[in-house]
């Protein structure tokens, strides 16, 4: 039943947008009564929160798995593979990403975004710390990871949503240069 409600809610959110989404519309899309919906969710916002949580968890899992799988690779290979995993995940759900980014009030997504950034940032920090001996300058792994993760996240989301006249291979190459230019020693 919860899956039906969340699938219905996602369809309504994509079709009608955040403001027009209602528990009645979600229930109708799910093929249940509003009363049945209220047995599982308190209101529209709790349904939307659960939908976005699933999306965020899936995105986080995919990117973290890609990064963890490449922990022993050089910076350039790891960055390229992780960027491609992130772009794949974002492109697969580009319209939902647009709703989450542009339609749902930012305050409702702040904690989810921070949790995703913290998870990926922790892995990136460990990656940098493991290669710290190669660094020619003093860098705090958590600081470098914070900068890299947020730069990649913001640029990649804008790339998916804005669809600039940049082909994917060029975009990945440029981001790879950005990261390995900031931390060139990781590429050894």
TORPADO-872478 format. One record per residue: residue in one letter; y, x, z of N, C-alpha, C, O in turn. Coordinates in steps of 0.2 Angstrom, whole numbers, plus 2048, in hexadecimal, padded with zeros to 3 digits. Layout:
% TORPADO-872478
AYXZYXZYXZYXZ
...
//
This chain:
% TORPADO-872478
X7FA80480080080080080680480080B8037FC
X80680A80480C80E80480D8117FD8138127FB
X8088137FA8098167F380C8117EF8108137EB
X80980B7EF80C8067EA8148057EC8188057E7
X8168057F281D8047F482180A7F18268097EF
X81E8107F28228167F08228167E98278187E6
X81D8157E581D8157DE82280F7DB8268117D7
X82280A7DE8278047DD82E8067DE8328057DA
X82F80A7E483580C7E68388117E183E8117DF
X8348167DF83681B7DA8388187D483D81A7D1
X8348137D18368107CB83C80C7CB84080D7C7
X83E8097D18448057D284A80A7D284F8097CF
X84980F7D684E8147D78508187D08558187CF
X84B8197CC84C81C7C684F8177C18548197BD
X84D8117C185080C7BD8578097BF85B8097BA
X8588087C585E8057C78638097CB8688077CC
X86080F7CD8658137D18658127D886280C7DA
X8678167DC8678167E486B80F7E686880B7EA
X87180E7E48758087E78718027E58727FD7E9
X86E8017DF86B7FA7DD8647FA7E08617F47E0
X8617FF7E385B7FE7E585B7FA7EC85F7FB7F0
X8567F67EC8567F27F284E7F17F484A7F27F0
X84D7EF7FB8467EE7FD8437E87F983D7E87F7
X8477E37F78447DD7F38427E07EC83D7DE7E9
X8467E47E98447E77E283E7EB7E383A7EB7DE
X83E7EF7E88387F47E98327F07EA82D7F17E7
X8327EB7EE82C7E67EF82A7E37E98247E37E8
X82F7E07E582D7DD7DF82A7E27DA8257E07D7
X82C7E87D98297ED7D58227EF7D781E7F17D3
X8217EF7DE81B7F17E18167EB7E18107EC7E2
X8197E57DF8147DF7DF8127DD7E680D7DA7E7
X8177DE7EB8157DB7F181B7D77F48217D77F1
X81B7D47FA8207D07FC8257D58008227DA803
X82B7D380182F7D880582D7D880C82D7DE80F
X82A7D380F8277D48168227D98168217DC81B
X81D7DA8118187DF81181B7E68118197EA814
X8217E680D8247ED80D8277EF8148267F5816
X82A7EA81782C7EB81E8277ED8238297EF829
X8217EC82281C7EE82681B7F68268187F982B
X81D7F982181C80082082380482082380A822
X82880081E82F80481E8347FF8218347F9820
X83980382483E7FF8288437FC8238467F6824
X84580081E84A7FE81984A802813845806812
X84E80080E84F80480884F80C80984C80F805
X85380E80E85481580F84E81881184D81E80F
X84A81581584481881783F81981183B81D811
X83F81480D83B81480783D81A80283981E800
X84381A8018468207FD84582780084382B7FD
X84682780784482D80A83D83080983C835808
X83882B80A83182D80883082F80182C833800
X83382C7FC83382D7F58358347F48328397F1
X83B8367F783E83C7F683A8427FA8398477F7
X83784080083384580382D8477FF82B84D7FF
X82A8427FC8248447F88268487F282384D7F1
X82C8477EF82E84B7E98308527EC82E8577E9
X8338527F18358597F482F85D7F682F8637F5
X82A85A7F982485D7FC8208607F681E8657F6
X82085C7F081C85E7EA8208647E781D8697E5
X8268647E782A8697E482A86F7E88288757E5
X82A86F7EE82A8747F38238777F282287E7F2
X81E8737F28178767F281687A7EB81387F7EB
X8188777E681787A7DF81B8817DF8188867DD
X8218817E18258887E182288D7E68218937E4
X82088A7EC81E88F7F18178927EF8168987F0
X81388E7EC80C8907EA80D8957E480A89A7E4
X8128947E08138997DA8168A07DD8138A57DB
X81A89F7E281D8A57E58178A97E98178AF7E9
X8138A57ED80E8A87F18098AB7ED8068B17EF
X8078A87E78028AB7E38048B27DF8008B57DD
X80B8B37DF80D8B97DC8108BE7E18148C27DF
X80E8BD7E78118C27EC8108C97EB8158CD7ED
X80B8CB7E780A8D27E680C8D47E080C8DA7DE
X8108D07DC8138D27D581A8D57D681D8D47DB
X81C8D97D18238DB7D18288D67D18268D07CF
X82E8D77D38338D27D38348CF7CD8358C87CD
X8348D27C78358CF7C18308CA7BF8318C47BD
X82A8CC7C08248C77BF8248C17C38238BC7C1
X8258C37CA8258BD7CF82B8B87CD82A8B27CE
X8318BB7CC8378B77CB8358B27C58368AC7C5
X8338B57BF8328B27B982D8AC7BA82E8A67B8
X8278AD7BE8228A87BF8248A37C482389D7C2
X8288A57C982B8A07CD83089B7CA8308957CB
X83489E7C683989B7C28368967BE8388907BD
X8318987BA82D8937B682A88D7B982A8887B7
X82788F7BF82488A7C38298857C682887F7C6
X82F8877C88358837CA83787F7C48388797C5
X8388827BE83B87E7B98368797B68378737B5
X82F87A7B682A8757B582A86F7B982A86A7B7
X82B8717C082B86B7C58318677C48318617C4
X83786A7C383D8667C283D8627BB83F85D7BB
X83B8657B683B8627B083685C7B08378577AD
X83085D7B382C8577B382F8517B682D84B7B5
X8338527BB83684C7BE83E84C7BD84284B7C2
X84084E7B784884F7B684C8497B88518497BB
X8498437B684D83D7B784D83C7BF8538397C1
X84883D7C284883C7CA84D8417CD8508407D2
X84C8477CA85184C7CD85884A7CC85C84B7D1
X85A8477C78618457C686383F7CB86883F7CD
X85E83B7CC85F8367D18608397D88658377DC
X85C83E7DA85C8417E08638457E18668457E6
X8658487DC86A84D7DC8718497DB87684A7DF
X8718447D78778417D587883A7D887E8387D8
X8738367DA87482F7DC87382E7E387682A7E6
X86E8327E686D8317ED8728347F187383A7F0
X8758317F687A8357FA87883B7FD87283C7FF
X87C8417FC87A8477FE87784880587384C807
X87A84480A87884581187184381286E845817
X86F83F80E86883C80E86384280C85D84180E
X86584680886084B80586185280885D857807
X86685380C86885A80F86285D813860863811
X85F85981785985C81B85385E817850863818
X85285A81184C85B80D84E86280984A866808
X85486280685686880285586E807853873804
X85886E80D85887481185087681384F87C813
X84C87181484587281584287680F83E87B810
X84387480984187780384387E803840883801
X84A87F80484D88580384A88A809849890807
X84988780E84788B81483F88E81283E893814
X83B88981083488B80E83489180983189680A
X8388908038388957FE83B89B8008398A07FF
X84189A8048448A08078408A480B8418AA80B
X83C8A18108388A58148338A98108328AF812
X8308A680B82B8AA80782F8B080382C8B5803
X8358AE8008398B37FD83B8B980283B8BF800
X83D8B780883F8BC80D8398C080E83A8C680F
X8338BE80F82D8C281082B8C680A8298CC80B
X82D8C480482C8C87FE8308CE7FE82E8D37FD
X8378CC80083C8D280083A8D780683A8DD805
X8388D480C8368D88118308DD8108308E3812
X82C8DA80C8268DE80A8288E48058248E9805
X82D8E380282F8E97FD8358EC8008398F07FC
X8378EB80683D8EE80983D8F68088438F9808
X8388F980883890180883B90380183D908800
X83A8FE7FC83D9007F58458FF7F58489027F0
X8488FC7FA84F8FA7F98539007FA8529047FF
X8589017F685D9077F78639057FB8679097FD
X8638FF7FD8698FD8018668F88078618F6806
X86A8F880C8688F48128698ED81086E8EB80E
X8648E98108648E280F85F8DE81485A8E0815
X8628D981785E8D581B85A8D081785D8CC813
X8538D081784F8CC8138518C48138518C180E
X8538C28198558BB81985B8B981685C8B4813
X8608BE8168668BD8138658BD80B8688B9807
X8628C28098608C380185D8BD7FF85E8BA7FA
X8588BA8038548B58018588AE8018578AA7FC
X85C8AE8058618A88058658A87FF8668A27FC
X8688AD7FD86C8AE7F78688AC7F186A8A87ED
X8628B07F085E8AF7EA85C8A87EA85C8A57E4
X8598A57EF85689E7EE85B8997ED85A8957E8
X8618997F08668947EE8698957E786B8907E4
X86A89C7E586C89D7DE86889A7D986A8967D4
X86189B7DA85C8997D585C8917D585C88E7D0
X85C88F7DB85B8877DC8618847D986087F7D4
X8678867DA86D8837D786D8847D086F87F7CC
X86C88A7CD86C88B7C68678877C28688847BD
X8618877C585B8837C285C87C7C285B8797BD
X85F8797C78608727C78658707C286586B7BE
X86B8747C28708737BD86D8737B686F8707B1
X8698787B58668797AE8628737AC8638717A6
X85E8707B185A86A7AF85F8647AE85E8617A9
X8648637B286885D7B186D85E7AC86E8597A9
X8708647AB8758647A687386679F87686479A
X86D86879E86A86A79886F86E79387086C78E
X87187479687587879287287B78C86C87A78B
X87687D78787287F78187088678287188B77E
X86B88778786888D78886088C78885E88778C
X85C88F78485588E78485289078A85589578E
X84C88E78C84988F793848897793849899799
X84589A78E8438A178F84A8A57908498AA795
X84F8A478D8558A778F8588A679685A8AA799
X85789F79885989E79F8558A17A48588A47A9
X84F8A17A384A8A57A884C8AC7A884C8AF7AD
X84D8AF7A284F8B67A18558B87A58568BD7A8
X85A8B47A48618B57A78608B47AF8638B87B3
X85C8AF7B185B8AF7B98578B57BB8598B77C1
X8538B77B884F8BD7BA8538C37BA8538C67BF
X8588C37B585D8C97B68618C87BC8638CD7BF
X8638C27BD8678C17C38648C37CA8678C77CE
X85E8C17CA85A8C37D18598CA7D185A8CE7D6
X8568CD7CC8548D47CC85A8D97CB8598DF7CD
X8608D67C98668DA7C98688DA7D086B8DF7D2
X8688D57D486A8D57DB8658D97DF8688DC7E4
X85F8D97DE85A8DD7E28558E17DD8508DF7DC
X8588E67D98558E97D484F8ED7D784A8EE7D3
X84F8EF7DD8498F37E08438EE7E183D8F17E1
X8438E87E083D8E47E18398E47DB8338E27DB
X83C8E77D58398E77CF8348ED7CE8328EE7C8
X8338F07D382E8F67D38278F57D68238F97D6
//
